[in-house]
Amino acid sequence: MRPVRCAACGNEVLCEKFSAAHTQIQWTEEAAAVCPIIAERVAAGELSARVRGCAPLRASIDVSVASGLLEVADA
């Protein structure tokens, strides 16, 4: 797993890409405590375990793949 930093909030997660469609993300801290988007959804009543992530983090992962910092295993 490789570290990826969210360009929006600066949170760092560990990430692995098994394929273009399959991404594993491991939060290094409580997601709702470090991500304002997830925190907002949890505050609205959603369970943090059911929030898969946020668009800015997904975009940061895509940038990491495009720049070669994060490799896709089946590529």
C-alpha positions as CSV (number, residue, x, y, z in Angstrom):
1,M,0.0,0.0,0.0
2,R,1.2,3.5,-0.9
3,P,0.4,6.8,0.8
4,V,-1.9,9.2,-1.1
5,R,-2.6,12.7,0.2
6,C,-6.0,14.3,-0.5
7,A,-5.4,17.5,-2.4
8,A,-8.5,19.0,-0.8
9,C,-8.0,18.4,3.0
10,G,-4.5,17.1,3.2
11,N,-5.5,13.8,4.8
12,E,-3.2,10.9,4.0
13,V,-4.5,7.4,3.3
14,L,-2.8,4.2,2.3
15,C,-4.0,3.0,-1.1
16,E,-3.6,0.0,-3.4
17,K,-5.0,-0.3,-7.0
18,F,-5.7,-3.9,-8.0
19,S,-7.3,-2.9,-11.2
20,A,-8.7,0.3,-12.8
21,A,-12.0,-0.4,-11.0
22,H,-10.7,-1.9,-7.7
23,T,-9.2,0.4,-5.2
24,Q,-8.4,-0.4,-1.6
25,I,-8.2,2.5,0.8
26,Q,-7.0,2.2,4.4
27,W,-7.6,5.3,6.5
28,T,-4.7,6.1,8.9
29,E,-7.0,8.1,11.1
30,E,-10.8,8.1,11.8
31,A,-12.3,9.2,8.4
32,A,-15.0,11.4,9.9
33,A,-12.4,13.2,12.1
34,V,-10.0,14.1,9.2
35,C,-12.2,14.5,6.1
36,P,-14.7,17.4,6.2
37,I,-16.9,15.8,3.5
38,I,-17.2,12.5,5.4
39,A,-17.6,14.4,8.6
40,E,-20.6,16.3,7.1
41,R,-22.2,13.1,6.0
42,V,-21.7,11.5,9.4
43,A,-23.1,14.6,11.1
44,A,-26.2,14.2,8.9
45,G,-26.7,10.7,10.3
46,E,-24.9,8.4,7.9
47,L,-22.7,5.7,9.4
48,S,-19.0,6.4,8.8
49,A,-18.4,2.8,7.8
50,R,-20.8,3.1,5.0
51,V,-19.2,6.2,3.5
52,R,-16.8,4.9,0.8
53,G,-14.8,8.1,0.4
54,C,-15.1,11.5,-1.2
55,A,-14.7,12.9,-4.7
56,P,-11.6,14.9,-3.9
57,L,-9.8,11.9,-2.5
58,R,-10.8,9.8,-5.5
59,A,-9.4,12.6,-7.8
60,S,-6.2,12.6,-5.8
61,I,-5.9,8.8,-6.2
62,D,-6.5,9.2,-10.0
63,V,-3.7,11.9,-10.1
64,S,-1.3,9.5,-8.2
65,V,-2.1,6.8,-10.8
66,A,-1.6,9.1,-13.8
67,S,1.7,10.4,-12.4
68,G,3.0,6.9,-11.7
69,L,3.2,7.3,-8.0
70,L,0.5,4.6,-7.5
71,E,0.6,1.6,-9.8
72,V,-2.3,-0.4,-11.0
73,A,-1.5,-4.1,-10.3
74,D,-3.1,-5.5,-13.5
75,A,-1.7,-2.9,-15.8
